[in-house]
Amino acid sequence: MPKIKHADLCLTDPAAFLCRERVQVLRDNGGREGDDGTGVPSLVYISREKSPRHHHHFKAGAMNVLTRVSAVLTNAPVLLNVDCDMFANNPQAALHAMCLLLGVDDELHSGFAQAPQKFHGALKDDPFGNQMEVIYQKIGFGIAGLQGIFYGGTGCFHRRKVIYGVPPPESATDVRQPTRMRGSPSYKELQKMFGGSKELIESARSIMSGEMFAAAAPTADLASRIDVAKEVSSCSYEAGTSWGQEVGWVYGSMTEDILTGQRIHAAGWMSALLNPDPPAFLGGAPTGGPASLTQYKRWATGLLEIVFSRNNPVLLWIFKRLELRQCLGYLVIDVWPLRAPFELCYALLGPYCLLANQSFLPKASEPGFLVPLALFLTYNLYNLAEYMDCRLSVRAWWNNHRMQRIVSCSAWLLAFLTVVLKTLGLTETVFDVTRKEQGAAPDGGDGGADPGRFTFDSSPAFVPPTALTILAVVALAAGAWRAVAGAGAAGVVGPGAGEFVCCGWLVLCFWPFVRGLAGEGSYGIPWSVRVKAGLLVAAFVHFCPRN
């Protein structure tokens, strides 16, 4: 299996828009074996071509370039996909994956083998809520019992034939499959699917029509295929082909991993959970507020792009082979960002009632107050029990709960607005790269910085939560003053304990922003964000009715 490293190299001149492709063989094993009888892997460096005349399709486009180049160089039947910040932690990870992909009686169950994301140097108690331990154990492992675990974008072993869009054997005659995928495609059909490279077409034919390892013999001299590799990695190669649609990683979403996994499951394949001990791969989780919110915004944007497209899981369930429960599992993840506008409205209810001297909850002395109280306690206690069941601390639960509230009114909200504007044709989505850094040493060897403390920058994502924080503090002060002074219109039923609890809970969830208002440097909220947030708060207070 070849190791292929990908990087996008641009010219240093900012006025130059064209990035030329580059394929360089750094190590060619030439079929030689090492001292232990195993082949020494080849190492190939790839820099794909980019041009303003052709959309490069972000990470999905890069993965398709790697797939085509590896096809004309070695045509290995299994591909390993790992991010640049990850490394192999288990020396037998590939062996475990091959057992899952090859050690099944029914080929249907071996679409791909996905390892859960684990992190090295992870911060204690997950202060930024991005280690996803509970999500994997409670949702991911549960989905693994249906059509299989989601494709996570990294730490995944793919079968090349599945990436090429080949359906499972028993569904090869299914009328819901594309005509060109049923039976043995002709040369013209393969050319339409894979492009004009004869070498790529022949490699695809051998993968699609033969046994899994029938075409795994390595090329004698990789250097002799450099020109072919450059041809298939050019930015214009995919024009008029099925790459990004029926073949390869699917285009149309920032979360190309979820979208590609959906296509594989919708074709009828099942996936396998690769969860050895120790973990197969370890990576780095983003730290700090800006990096975390950038990652959440990109995820949310991609998930909403899936929901508002023809790749919606419901449509795949109706018209393709995605099972109903698997469809519901995808929807659980895909609709996360849709919560943003509703959670924002709920977050504004408490401050609104305190400022307007109104109420939306029953009084504490009324029997009806037990209903929202029971819902509040049940939800949080059940969520806490899940974290305890995963052997995580109460602090980890609170950090994740807090971050969910923060992310909902910041990254998810911006993603929702971005996708709505894109759907209306008013803007285009932008791929934001997440900076991932290893956590600081426990002894504080990083100069005294606190890696678990929230940091800020001037990103628009910080404006809504900052405004909510200021609004909640102002509302609590106004409500407390009115309660103590007895101010308010006669006969008006003002806010009760429920509204004060809602507002106080909001302040607790946004406590990093309370500290940020008093902080300095990267730990302080920039004045540009404070001014914008202050204007929003002033407008909200101005339009609140007075009772």
C-alpha positions as CSV (number, residue, x, y, z in Angstrom):
1,M,0.0,0.0,0.0
2,P,1.7,3.3,-1.1
3,K,2.1,6.2,1.3
4,I,1.1,9.3,-0.5
5,K,1.6,12.7,1.0
6,H,-0.5,15.6,-0.2
7,A,0.2,19.3,-0.1
8,D,-0.9,22.3,-2.0
9,L,2.0,24.4,-3.2
10,C,1.3,27.9,-4.4
11,L,3.6,30.4,-5.9
12,T,5.1,32.9,-3.4
13,D,4.0,35.8,-5.6
14,P,0.4,36.7,-4.4
15,A,-0.4,38.0,-7.9
16,A,0.1,34.5,-9.3
17,F,-3.1,32.5,-9.3
18,L,-1.9,29.3,-10.8
19,C,-0.5,26.4,-8.8
20,R,1.3,23.9,-10.9
21,E,1.0,20.2,-10.3
22,R,4.0,18.3,-9.0
23,V,4.5,14.6,-8.6
24,Q,7.8,13.4,-7.2
25,V,8.9,9.8,-6.2
26,L,10.9,10.2,-3.0
27,R,11.3,6.5,-2.5
28,D,10.6,3.6,-4.9
29,N,10.8,0.2,-3.4
30,G,10.9,-1.4,-6.9
31,G,9.3,-4.5,-5.5
32,R,12.2,-5.1,-3.0
33,E,11.6,-6.7,0.4
34,G,12.9,-5.6,3.7
35,D,14.8,-7.7,6.2
36,D,11.6,-9.0,7.7
37,G,10.3,-10.2,4.4
38,T,7.9,-7.3,3.8
39,G,8.0,-4.7,1.1
40,V,9.4,-1.3,2.0
41,P,6.6,1.2,1.1
42,S,7.1,3.7,-1.7
43,L,6.8,7.4,-0.9
44,V,5.4,9.8,-3.4
45,Y,5.0,13.6,-3.0
46,I,2.0,15.2,-4.7
47,S,1.1,18.8,-5.2
48,R,-2.0,19.2,-7.2
49,E,-2.6,21.9,-9.8
50,K,-5.0,24.8,-9.0
51,S,-6.5,27.4,-11.3
52,P,-9.2,30.1,-10.9
53,R,-10.9,28.6,-14.0
54,H,-11.5,25.3,-12.2
55,H,-13.0,24.7,-8.8
56,H,-10.6,22.6,-6.7
57,H,-13.4,21.3,-4.4
58,F,-11.4,21.6,-1.2
59,K,-10.4,18.4,0.5
60,A,-12.6,16.2,-1.6
61,G,-10.8,17.3,-4.7
62,A,-7.5,16.6,-3.1
63,M,-8.6,13.1,-2.2
64,N,-9.7,12.4,-5.7
65,V,-6.3,13.6,-7.1
66,L,-4.6,11.2,-4.6
67,T,-6.9,8.4,-5.7
68,R,-6.1,8.9,-9.4
69,V,-2.4,9.3,-9.0
70,S,-2.1,6.2,-6.8
71,A,-4.2,4.3,-9.3
72,V,-1.8,4.9,-12.2
73,L,1.3,4.3,-9.9
74,T,0.4,1.2,-7.9
75,N,-3.4,0.6,-8.2
76,A,-3.5,-0.8,-4.6
77,P,-7.0,-2.2,-3.9
78,V,-7.1,-0.6,-0.4
79,L,-6.6,3.0,0.4
80,L,-5.7,4.5,3.9
81,N,-7.0,8.0,4.5
82,V,-5.4,9.9,7.4
83,D,-5.2,13.6,8.1
84,C,-1.8,15.4,8.3
85,D,-2.0,15.8,12.1
86,M,-2.6,12.0,12.7
87,F,-0.2,9.1,13.1
88,A,-0.5,5.4,13.5
89,N,-0.6,4.4,17.2
90,N,-1.2,0.7,16.7
91,P,1.4,-1.2,14.6
92,Q,-1.3,-3.8,13.8
93,A,-3.9,-1.3,12.6
94,A,-3.6,-2.3,9.0
95,L,-3.9,-6.0,10.0
96,H,-7.0,-5.3,12.0
97,A,-8.5,-3.4,9.0
98,M,-7.7,-6.2,6.6
99,C,-9.4,-8.7,8.9
100,L,-12.5,-6.5,8.8
101,L,-12.4,-5.9,5.0
102,L,-11.4,-9.5,3.9
103,G,-12.5,-11.7,6.8
104,V,-16.2,-11.6,6.1
105,D,-18.3,-14.2,4.3
106,D,-20.4,-11.5,2.6
107,E,-18.5,-8.8,0.7
108,L,-21.4,-6.5,1.4
109,H,-20.2,-5.8,4.9
110,S,-16.8,-4.5,3.9
111,G,-17.3,-1.1,2.3
112,F,-14.8,0.6,4.5
113,A,-13.3,0.3,8.0
114,Q,-13.4,3.4,10.1
115,A,-11.5,4.0,13.3
116,P,-12.9,6.4,15.9
117,Q,-11.0,9.6,16.3
118,K,-8.7,9.6,19.3
119,F,-6.4,12.4,20.3
120,H,-2.9,12.6,21.7
121,G,-2.0,15.3,24.2
122,A,-5.7,16.0,24.6
123,L,-6.6,18.6,27.2
124,K,-8.2,17.2,30.4
125,D,-12.0,17.3,30.6
126,D,-12.3,18.4,27.0
127,P,-12.6,22.2,27.7
128,F,-13.5,23.0,24.1
129,G,-16.0,20.2,23.5
130,N,-14.4,18.8,20.4
131,Q,-13.0,15.4,21.5
132,M,-16.4,13.8,20.7
133,E,-15.9,10.8,23.1
134,V,-19.6,10.5,24.0
135,I,-20.8,11.1,20.4
136,Y,-18.6,8.2,19.2
137,Q,-19.6,5.8,22.0
138,K,-23.3,6.6,22.1
139,I,-24.1,7.5,18.5
140,G,-21.2,6.2,16.4
141,F,-21.0,2.8,18.0
142,G,-24.8,2.4,17.8
143,I,-24.9,3.3,14.1
144,A,-22.2,0.7,13.6
145,G,-24.9,-1.9,14.3
146,L,-27.0,-0.8,11.4
147,Q,-25.4,-0.2,8.0
148,G,-22.2,0.8,9.7
149,I,-20.3,3.6,11.3
150,F,-20.1,7.0,9.5
151,Y,-17.0,7.8,7.5
152,G,-15.1,10.3,9.6
153,G,-12.7,11.8,7.0
154,T,-9.6,10.3,8.6
155,G,-8.4,7.0,10.1
156,C,-10.3,5.1,7.4
157,F,-9.4,2.1,5.2
158,H,-11.3,2.3,1.9
159,R,-11.7,-0.3,-0.8
160,R,-10.8,1.2,-4.1
161,K,-13.7,-0.4,-5.9
162,V,-16.2,1.1,-3.4
163,I,-14.6,4.5,-3.9
164,Y,-15.1,4.0,-7.7
165,G,-18.8,3.6,-7.1
166,V,-19.1,-0.2,-7.7
167,P,-22.2,-1.5,-6.0
168,P,-22.3,-4.6,-3.8
169,P,-22.5,-7.9,-5.6
170,E,-26.1,-8.7,-4.7
171,S,-27.2,-5.2,-5.8
172,A,-25.4,-5.2,-9.2
173,T,-28.7,-5.8,-11.0
174,D,-30.7,-3.3,-8.8
175,V,-32.6,-0.9,-11.0
176,R,-31.8,1.9,-8.6
177,Q,-28.1,1.6,-9.4
178,P,-26.7,3.7,-12.3
179,T,-26.8,1.8,-15.6
180,R,-23.1,2.0,-16.1
181,M,-22.5,0.4,-12.7
182,R,-24.5,-2.7,-13.6
183,G,-22.5,-5.4,-15.2
184,S,-19.1,-4.8,-16.9
185,P,-18.8,-1.2,-18.2
186,S,-17.6,-0.6,-21.7
187,Y,-14.4,1.3,-22.5
188,K,-16.5,4.4,-23.5
189,E,-18.4,4.2,-20.2
190,L,-15.2,4.0,-18.3
191,Q,-13.8,6.9,-20.2
192,K,-16.9,8.9,-19.4
193,M,-16.6,8.0,-15.7
194,F,-12.8,8.2,-15.1
195,G,-11.5,10.6,-17.9
196,G,-9.3,10.2,-20.9
197,S,-6.2,8.6,-19.4
198,K,-5.8,5.1,-20.8
199,E,-3.7,4.1,-17.9
200,L,-6.3,5.2,-15.4
201,I,-9.1,3.5,-17.4
202,E,-7.2,0.2,-17.5
203,S,-6.4,0.4,-13.8
204,A,-10.1,1.1,-13.0
205,R,-11.2,-1.8,-15.3
206,S,-9.0,-4.2,-13.4
207,I,-10.3,-3.1,-10.1
208,M,-13.9,-3.0,-11.0
209,S,-14.0,-6.3,-12.9
210,G,-11.5,-8.5,-11.1
211,E,-10.9,-10.0,-7.7
212,M,-9.9,-7.5,-4.9
213,F,-6.2,-8.1,-5.1
214,A,-6.0,-9.2,-8.7
215,A,-4.5,-5.9,-9.8
216,A,-2.3,-5.2,-6.8
217,A,1.0,-6.0,-8.5
218,P,3.1,-2.9,-8.1
219,T,4.5,-1.0,-11.1
220,A,8.1,-1.9,-11.8
221,D,9.3,1.7,-12.1
222,L,7.2,4.5,-10.5
223,A,9.3,7.2,-12.1
224,S,8.1,6.0,-15.6
225,R,4.6,6.9,-14.7
226,I,5.3,10.5,-13.5
227,D,3.9,12.1,-16.7
228,V,0.7,10.0,-16.4
229,A,0.4,11.0,-12.8
230,K,0.7,14.7,-13.7
231,E,-1.9,14.3,-16.3
232,V,-4.5,12.8,-14.0
233,S,-3.7,15.4,-11.3
234,S,-4.2,18.4,-13.5
235,C,-7.0,20.8,-12.5
236,S,-8.9,20.3,-15.8
237,Y,-8.8,16.5,-15.8
238,E,-12.2,16.0,-14.1
239,A,-14.2,18.1,-16.6
240,G,-16.9,16.0,-18.1
241,T,-16.3,13.0,-15.9
242,S,-18.1,11.4,-13.0
243,W,-15.4,12.3,-10.4
244,G,-17.1,13.9,-7.5
245,Q,-20.5,12.5,-8.3
246,E,-20.6,8.8,-8.9
247,V,-16.8,8.2,-8.5
248,G,-14.5,9.2,-5.8
249,W,-15.1,11.6,-2.9
250,V,-18.3,13.4,-3.5
251,Y,-18.4,17.2,-4.1
252,G,-21.1,19.6,-2.9
253,S,-20.3,19.8,0.9
254,M,-17.7,21.0,3.2
255,T,-18.1,17.7,5.1
256,E,-17.1,15.5,2.2
257,D,-16.6,12.7,4.6
258,I,-20.2,12.5,5.7
259,L,-21.4,13.0,2.1
260,T,-19.1,10.3,0.7
261,G,-20.0,7.9,3.4
262,Q,-23.7,8.5,2.7
263,R,-23.1,7.7,-1.0
264,I,-21.4,4.4,-0.1
265,H,-24.1,3.4,2.3
266,A,-26.8,4.5,-0.2
267,A,-25.2,2.1,-2.7
268,G,-25.9,-0.8,-0.4
269,W,-22.5,-1.2,1.2
270,M,-22.0,-1.6,4.9
271,S,-19.0,-0.3,6.9
272,A,-17.0,-1.8,9.8
273,L,-15.9,-0.3,13.1
274,L,-12.1,-0.4,13.6
275,N,-11.6,-0.1,17.3
276,P,-8.5,-2.0,18.5
277,D,-6.7,-1.5,21.7
278,P,-4.6,0.6,21.7
279,P,-6.4,3.0,19.3
280,A,-5.4,2.6,15.6
281,F,-4.6,6.3,15.1
282,L,-4.1,9.4,17.2
283,G,-4.5,13.0,16.1
284,G,-4.6,16.6,17.4
285,A,-7.7,18.4,18.6
286,P,-7.9,22.2,18.0
287,T,-7.4,24.4,21.1
288,G,-8.6,27.9,21.8
289,G,-11.8,29.6,20.9
290,P,-11.0,30.7,17.3
291,A,-9.8,27.2,16.1
292,S,-12.6,25.4,17.8
293,L,-15.4,27.6,16.4
294,T,-13.7,27.5,12.9
295,Q,-13.9,23.8,13.0
296,Y,-17.5,23.7,14.2
297,K,-18.5,26.3,11.5
298,R,-17.0,24.3,8.7
299,W,-18.7,21.1,10.0
300,A,-22.1,22.8,10.3
301,T,-21.8,24.4,6.9
302,G,-21.1,21.1,5.3
303,L,-23.9,19.3,7.1
304,L,-26.5,21.9,6.1
305,E,-25.3,21.8,2.5
306,I,-26.2,18.1,2.6
307,V,-29.6,18.7,4.1
308,F,-30.5,21.3,1.4
309,S,-29.3,19.2,-1.5
310,R,-30.3,16.1,-3.5
311,N,-28.0,14.2,-1.2
312,N,-30.4,14.6,1.7
313,P,-30.5,11.2,3.6
314,V,-34.3,11.1,3.3
315,L,-34.0,11.1,-0.5
316,L,-31.3,8.5,-0.4
317,W,-33.6,6.3,1.7
318,I,-36.5,6.8,-0.8
319,F,-34.7,6.4,-4.0
320,K,-31.6,4.4,-3.2
321,R,-30.5,1.7,-0.7
322,L,-30.0,3.7,2.5
323,E,-31.8,2.0,5.3
324,L,-34.4,3.9,7.3
325,R,-32.6,3.7,10.6
326,Q,-29.3,4.6,9.0
327,C,-31.1,7.5,7.4
328,L,-32.4,8.7,10.8
329,G,-28.8,8.3,12.2
330,Y,-27.5,10.6,9.5
331,L,-30.2,13.1,10.2
332,V,-29.3,13.2,13.9
333,I,-26.0,14.6,12.8
334,D,-27.0,16.6,9.7
335,V,-29.7,18.7,11.4
336,W,-27.5,19.9,14.3
337,P,-27.0,23.4,12.7
338,L,-30.8,23.8,12.2
339,R,-31.0,24.2,16.0
340,A,-29.1,27.5,15.9
341,P,-32.0,29.9,15.2
342,F,-34.3,28.2,17.6
343,E,-31.8,28.0,20.4
344,L,-31.0,31.7,19.8
345,C,-34.7,32.5,20.3
346,Y,-34.8,30.4,23.5
347,A,-31.7,32.1,24.8
348,L,-33.3,35.5,24.2
349,L,-36.5,34.6,26.0
350,G,-35.1,35.0,29.6
351,P,-33.4,38.4,29.1
352,Y,-36.5,39.6,27.2
353,C,-38.8,38.8,30.0
354,L,-36.6,40.4,32.6
355,L,-36.2,43.6,30.6
356,A,-39.9,43.8,29.5
357,N,-41.2,42.7,32.9
358,Q,-43.1,39.7,31.4
359,S,-43.0,36.0,31.9
360,F,-43.2,32.9,29.7
361,L,-43.0,30.2,32.5
362,P,-45.4,29.4,35.3
363,K,-44.6,30.8,38.7
364,A,-42.7,28.7,41.2
365,S,-45.8,28.5,43.4
366,E,-47.9,27.1,40.5
367,P,-48.2,23.3,39.8
368,G,-47.4,23.9,36.2
369,F,-43.8,25.0,37.1
370,L,-43.0,21.3,37.7
371,V,-43.3,20.6,34.0
372,P,-40.4,22.8,32.7
373,L,-38.4,21.9,35.9
374,A,-38.8,18.2,35.3
375,L,-37.8,18.6,31.6
376,F,-34.7,20.6,32.5
377,L,-33.6,18.2,35.2
378,T,-34.3,15.1,33.1
379,Y,-32.4,16.3,30.1
380,N,-29.3,17.4,32.0
381,L,-29.3,14.4,34.4
382,Y,-29.6,11.9,31.4
383,N,-26.9,13.7,29.5
384,L,-24.7,13.6,32.6
385,A,-25.4,9.9,33.0
386,E,-24.1,9.3,29.5
387,Y,-20.8,11.0,30.3
388,M,-20.5,9.0,33.5
389,D,-21.2,5.8,31.6
390,C,-18.3,6.8,29.2
391,R,-16.1,7.2,32.3
392,L,-15.8,10.9,31.9
393,S,-16.0,13.5,34.6
394,V,-18.7,15.9,35.6
395,R,-16.4,18.7,34.5
396,A,-16.2,17.1,31.0
397,W,-20.0,17.0,30.8
398,W,-20.3,20.7,31.8
399,N,-17.6,21.7,29.3
400,N,-19.4,20.0,26.5
401,H,-22.8,21.3,27.6
402,R,-21.4,24.8,27.8
403,M,-19.7,24.6,24.4
404,Q,-22.9,23.3,22.8
405,R,-24.6,26.5,23.9
406,I,-21.7,28.6,22.7
407,V,-21.4,26.9,19.4
408,S,-25.1,27.0,18.7
409,C,-25.3,30.8,18.8
410,S,-21.9,31.4,17.1
411,A,-20.5,28.8,14.6
412,W,-23.8,27.0,13.9
413,L,-25.7,30.3,13.5
414,L,-23.1,31.7,11.1
415,A,-23.2,28.4,9.2
416,F,-27.0,28.5,9.0
417,L,-26.9,32.1,7.6
418,T,-24.1,31.1,5.1
419,V,-26.0,28.2,3.7
420,V,-29.2,30.2,3.5
421,L,-27.4,32.9,1.5
422,K,-25.7,30.2,-0.7
423,T,-29.1,28.6,-1.4
424,L,-30.5,32.0,-2.4
425,G,-27.4,32.4,-4.7
426,L,-26.1,35.4,-2.9
427,T,-22.8,34.0,-1.7
428,E,-20.4,31.0,-1.8
429,T,-19.1,29.0,1.1
430,V,-15.4,29.3,2.0
431,F,-13.3,26.4,3.3
432,D,-11.7,27.5,6.6
433,V,-8.7,25.5,7.6
434,T,-8.6,24.5,11.3
435,R,-5.3,25.0,13.1
436,K,-4.6,22.1,15.4
437,E,-2.0,22.2,18.0
438,Q,-0.8,19.7,20.6
439,G,-1.9,20.5,24.2
440,A,0.6,22.2,26.4
441,A,2.7,20.2,28.8
442,P,1.1,19.7,32.2
443,D,4.0,21.3,34.0
444,G,3.2,24.6,32.3
445,G,6.4,24.6,30.2
446,D,4.7,26.8,27.6
447,G,5.5,30.0,29.4
448,G,2.5,30.0,31.8
449,A,-0.2,30.0,29.2
450,D,-3.5,28.2,30.0
451,P,-4.3,26.0,27.0
452,G,-7.7,25.2,28.4
453,R,-8.8,28.8,28.7
454,F,-11.0,30.3,26.0
455,T,-9.2,32.6,23.6
456,F,-10.7,35.2,21.3
457,D,-10.1,37.1,18.1
458,S,-12.1,39.5,15.9
459,S,-14.0,36.8,14.1
460,P,-17.8,37.5,13.5
461,A,-18.5,34.2,15.3
462,F,-17.7,35.9,18.6
463,V,-20.2,38.7,18.2
464,P,-23.5,36.8,18.9
465,P,-22.3,35.0,22.1
466,T,-20.7,38.3,23.3
467,A,-24.0,40.1,22.8
468,L,-25.9,37.4,24.6
469,T,-23.5,37.5,27.5
470,I,-23.8,41.3,27.9
471,L,-27.6,41.1,27.4
472,A,-28.0,38.4,30.1
473,V,-25.9,40.4,32.6
474,V,-27.9,43.6,31.9
475,A,-31.2,41.7,32.1
476,L,-30.3,40.1,35.4
477,A,-29.3,43.5,36.8
478,A,-32.5,45.1,35.6
479,G,-34.7,42.3,36.8
480,A,-33.1,42.3,40.2
481,W,-33.4,46.0,40.6
482,R,-37.1,45.8,39.6
483,A,-37.7,43.0,42.1
484,V,-36.0,44.8,44.9
485,A,-37.4,48.3,44.2
486,G,-40.9,47.0,43.4
487,A,-40.9,48.9,40.1
488,G,-43.2,48.0,37.3
489,A,-46.7,48.7,36.1
490,A,-49.5,47.9,38.4
491,G,-51.4,44.7,37.7
492,V,-48.6,43.4,35.4
493,V,-47.5,39.8,36.2
494,G,-43.7,40.2,36.0
495,P,-41.0,37.5,35.6
496,G,-40.7,34.8,38.2
497,A,-38.0,32.4,39.4
498,G,-38.0,30.5,36.0
499,E,-37.0,33.6,34.0
500,F,-34.2,34.4,36.5
501,V,-33.0,30.8,36.4
502,C,-32.9,30.9,32.6
503,C,-30.9,34.1,32.5
504,G,-28.6,32.9,35.2
505,W,-28.0,29.6,33.4
506,L,-27.2,31.5,30.3
507,V,-24.5,33.5,32.1
508,L,-23.0,30.3,33.5
509,C,-22.9,28.7,30.0
510,F,-21.3,31.8,28.6
511,W,-18.9,32.3,31.5
512,P,-15.8,32.2,29.2
513,F,-17.2,35.3,27.6
514,V,-17.8,37.0,31.0
515,R,-14.1,36.4,31.7
516,G,-13.3,37.6,28.2
517,L,-15.0,40.9,28.8
518,A,-12.5,41.5,31.6
519,G,-9.6,39.7,30.0
520,E,-6.6,41.0,28.2
521,G,-4.6,39.9,25.1
522,S,-5.8,36.7,23.5
523,Y,-7.9,36.0,26.6
524,G,-9.8,39.2,26.2
525,I,-12.6,39.9,23.7
526,P,-11.3,42.4,21.1
527,W,-12.9,45.9,21.3
528,S,-14.3,45.6,17.7
529,V,-16.3,42.6,18.8
530,R,-17.4,44.4,22.0
531,V,-18.6,47.4,20.1
532,K,-20.6,45.3,17.6
533,A,-22.1,43.2,20.4
534,G,-22.9,46.4,22.4
535,L,-24.8,47.9,19.4
536,L,-26.9,44.7,19.1
537,V,-27.7,44.7,22.8
538,A,-28.6,48.4,22.7
539,A,-31.0,47.7,19.7
540,F,-32.6,44.8,21.5
541,V,-33.1,46.8,24.7
542,H,-34.5,49.7,22.7
543,F,-37.2,47.6,21.1
544,C,-38.2,45.8,24.3
545,P,-41.6,47.0,25.5
546,R,-41.7,48.7,28.9
547,N,-44.2,47.5,31.5
